[in-house]
Amino acid sequence: MCSRIATTDQITILLGKQQAQTGERVSIRKLAEKADVPKDFLYRLDAGKARHVDLKSLARLCDTLHCTVQDILVLEESDAESI
């Protein structure tokens, strides 16, 4: 069994939930400003292309979105064996 950490679309999902609760629409660019993190980091994270995740940026992002790390970094298990 092999596991990997996935982030694809997690930011978009969290922004949608926040919009449903508050009625405020926030773009990834605006979220980057609010959380004081680079917008490129958020775009890569949401696309599942982030190779490096700065823990301080992740913490600021979680504080801003009122979520936990597990809401952004999702552990996916597959049946494929890694070599």
C-alpha positions in Angstrom: 0.0 0.0 0.0 1.3 3.4 -0.9 0.2 6.8 0.4 0.7 10.3 -0.9 -0.3 13.8 0.2 -2.8 15.5 -2.1 -3.8 19.2 -2.1 -5.6 19.4 -5.5 -8.6 21.8 -5.3 -8.6 21.9 -1.5 -8.1 25.7 -1.4 -11.0 26.1 -3.8 -13.2 23.9 -1.7 -12.4 25.8 1.5 -13.0 29.1 -0.2 -16.4 27.8 -1.4 -17.3 26.7 2.1 -16.3 30.1 3.5 -18.4 31.9 0.8 -21.4 29.8 1.8 -21.0 30.7 5.4 -20.2 34.4 5.1 -21.5 35.4 1.7 -18.2 36.9 0.9 -16.5 35.8 -2.3 -12.7 35.6 -1.9 -10.3 34.8 -4.8 -7.1 33.0 -4.3 -5.3 36.3 -4.9 -7.2 38.0 -2.2 -6.7 35.0 0.1 -2.9 35.3 -0.5 -3.1 39.0 0.6 -5.1 38.2 3.7 -2.9 35.3 4.8 0.3 37.1 3.8 1.5 34.2 1.7 2.7 34.3 -1.9 -0.1 33.9 -4.4 2.0 31.5 -6.5 2.3 29.2 -3.5 -1.5 29.1 -3.3 -2.0 28.5 -7.0 0.6 25.6 -6.9 -1.0 24.2 -3.7 -4.5 24.2 -5.2 -3.3 22.7 -8.4 -1.5 19.9 -6.5 1.8 21.0 -7.9 3.5 22.2 -4.7 6.8 20.4 -4.0 7.7 22.4 -1.0 5.2 23.6 1.7 6.4 26.3 4.0 5.0 25.5 7.4 4.7 29.1 8.5 2.7 29.9 5.3 0.6 26.9 5.9 -0.2 27.9 9.5 -1.1 31.5 8.3 -3.3 30.0 5.6 -5.1 27.8 8.2 -5.6 30.7 10.5 -7.1 32.8 7.7 -9.4 30.0 6.5 -10.3 28.9 10.0 -9.3 25.3 9.1 -6.8 22.6 10.1 -3.8 21.3 8.2 -5.7 18.1 7.4 -8.3 20.2 5.5 -5.6 21.3 3.1 -3.1 18.3 3.1 -5.1 15.2 2.4 -3.5 11.8 2.8 -4.6 9.5 0.0 -3.9 5.8 0.1 -3.7 3.6 -3.0 -3.3 -0.1 -3.6 -0.3 0.4 -5.9 3.1 -0.5 -4.4 5.9 1.9 -4.6 9.3 0.9 -5.9 
